[in-house]
Amino acid sequence: MMLYIIQIIITSLVLLLMAKIVKGVEIESWGSALFAAVILGLVNAFVKPLMVLLTIPLTVITMGLFLLVINALMLQLVAALSPGVSISGFGKAVLGSVVLTILNLLALAILV
């Protein structure tokens, strides 16, 4: 349980940093980022695997690049479900998901 709480806090920080890097992604407050991190965890646990499963043919045809689209859609879903979080367009969601992935990998590398 403690590991999950730490992971949510780190994801909140990474979301705030991503919003500073990517223009067009706005997070109003720390509380909004914390709520978005929880929603992101739930979306990645339940919705994303279903989307990946349903789009296997497209992912194979595009040699995995369609996963960027899925990640962006998941980020837009989080923004739609989280008050205080907004993304100005699909391109910003793609860029935000790439930056979010890179920042999460860096945070993981630092902590482990």
C-alpha positions as CSV (number, residue, x, y, z in Angstrom):
1,M,0.0,0.0,0.0
2,M,2.8,2.4,0.9
3,L,4.5,1.7,-2.5
4,Y,1.2,2.6,-4.3
5,I,1.0,5.9,-2.4
6,I,4.6,6.8,-3.2
7,Q,4.0,5.9,-6.9
8,I,0.9,8.2,-7.0
9,I,2.9,11.1,-5.4
10,I,5.7,10.6,-8.0
11,T,3.2,10.4,-10.8
12,S,1.6,13.7,-9.6
13,L,5.0,15.4,-9.6
14,V,5.7,14.0,-13.1
15,L,2.3,15.3,-14.3
16,L,3.0,18.8,-12.9
17,L,6.4,18.8,-14.6
18,M,5.0,17.5,-17.9
19,A,2.4,20.4,-17.8
20,K,5.3,22.9,-17.4
21,I,7.2,21.3,-20.4
22,V,4.3,20.8,-22.8
23,K,2.4,24.0,-23.7
24,G,-1.3,23.2,-24.1
25,V,-1.4,20.9,-21.1
26,E,-2.7,22.7,-18.0
27,I,-2.9,21.4,-14.4
28,E,-4.4,23.9,-12.0
29,S,-3.1,22.7,-8.7
30,W,-1.3,20.0,-6.7
31,G,-4.7,18.5,-5.8
32,S,-5.7,18.3,-9.4
33,A,-2.4,16.5,-10.2
34,L,-2.9,14.1,-7.4
35,F,-6.5,13.2,-8.5
36,A,-5.3,12.9,-12.1
37,A,-2.5,10.5,-11.0
38,V,-5.1,8.3,-9.3
39,I,-7.3,8.4,-12.4
40,L,-4.3,7.7,-14.6
41,G,-3.4,4.6,-12.6
42,L,-7.0,3.3,-12.8
43,V,-7.2,4.1,-16.6
44,N,-3.8,2.3,-17.2
45,A,-5.0,-0.7,-15.2
46,F,-8.4,-1.2,-16.7
47,V,-9.0,0.7,-19.9
48,K,-5.6,0.7,-21.6
49,P,-5.2,-3.1,-21.7
50,L,-8.6,-3.4,-23.3
51,M,-7.7,-0.8,-25.9
52,V,-4.4,-2.5,-26.6
53,L,-6.1,-5.9,-27.0
54,L,-8.8,-4.4,-29.4
55,T,-6.2,-2.7,-31.5
56,I,-3.6,-5.4,-31.9
57,P,-4.0,-5.5,-35.8
58,L,-3.5,-1.8,-36.0
59,T,-0.5,-1.9,-33.7
60,V,1.1,-4.7,-35.7
61,I,0.5,-2.9,-39.0
62,T,2.1,0.3,-37.6
63,M,4.9,-1.7,-35.9
64,G,3.9,-0.5,-32.5
65,L,3.4,3.2,-33.3
66,F,-0.3,3.0,-32.7
67,L,0.5,2.6,-29.0
68,L,1.4,6.3,-29.0
69,V,-2.2,7.0,-30.1
70,I,-3.5,4.8,-27.3
71,N,-1.3,6.5,-24.7
72,A,-2.5,9.9,-26.0
73,L,-6.2,8.8,-25.8
74,M,-5.6,7.6,-22.2
75,L,-4.2,10.9,-21.3
76,Q,-7.1,12.8,-22.9
77,L,-9.5,10.5,-21.0
78,V,-7.7,11.4,-17.7
79,A,-8.0,15.1,-18.6
80,A,-11.7,14.6,-19.3
81,L,-12.3,12.8,-16.0
82,S,-10.1,15.1,-13.8
83,P,-11.3,18.6,-12.8
84,G,-8.5,21.1,-13.2
85,V,-6.7,19.2,-16.0
86,S,-7.0,20.2,-19.6
87,I,-5.3,19.3,-22.9
88,S,-5.8,21.7,-25.8
89,G,-5.6,19.1,-28.6
90,F,-4.7,15.6,-29.7
91,G,-1.2,16.6,-30.8
92,K,-0.5,18.0,-27.3
93,A,-1.8,14.8,-25.8
94,V,0.6,12.8,-28.0
95,L,3.5,15.0,-27.0
96,G,2.4,15.0,-23.4
97,S,2.2,11.2,-23.3
98,V,5.8,10.9,-24.7
99,V,7.1,13.4,-22.2
100,L,5.2,11.7,-19.4
101,T,6.7,8.3,-20.3
102,I,10.2,9.8,-20.5
103,L,9.9,11.6,-17.1
104,N,8.4,8.4,-15.5
105,L,11.4,6.4,-16.8
106,L,13.8,9.0,-15.4
107,A,12.1,9.0,-12.0
108,L,12.2,5.2,-11.9
109,A,15.9,5.2,-12.8
110,I,16.6,7.7,-10.1
111,L,14.7,5.9,-7.4
112,V,15.9,2.4,-8.2
